[in-house]
Amino acid sequence: AREWDIDILFESRKEVAFDLARPLRHPDARRQYEAFEERGYEMPEHLENPNFFCDKFVLWFEHPEQLAGFRTTSDRYFECIDRGGNFREFVPLGYSKATGLDYYRIDKKDAYAFGDSNNDLPMLTALTNSVAMGNASPATLFDKVSYVTKCASEDGIRLALEHFGFI
């Protein structure tokens, strides 16, 4: 990320960490950093520590060639998920929200999933009962689920639970 001048955010179960070796350049990365600061998130800066750990990471880039250059290395280890615009999410190869279903041995006929972006797609398409939130992006997610509800702020979860007969 440093070599290609890309803003990067590492995420783990316990914390989030931006690489602040240089100032954040992308406006969305700066906004995200400020939002985490306002909420009091712990954001360590010890990224060079051999014990630093993350589950996944996201990045913001300005030019397509930055992403292409970065991916010459990252694609050996991570799957790149297009989250729209100049924003990408990277997860370890072979892992997704759908592999979590397998890990917990959940019967796919009995499971229900809610999602709102491309990082939810493997899970949504693995299940019979899948719900896209009304604010999902990209909108093509709507074609890949069994039910489309409204945004969470418009009682979308309640509406989906009613639709499936839970309430």
Secondary structure, DSSP 4 states (H G I P E B T S, - for coil): -TTTT-EEEEE-SS-EEE--SS---SHHHHHHHHHHHHTT------TTSTT---SEEEEE-SSHHHHHHHHHHHTTTEEEEE-STTEEEEEETT--HHHHHHHTT--TTT-EEEEEEGGGHHHHHHSSEEEEEEEEESGGGGGGSSEE---GGGTHHHHHHHHTT--
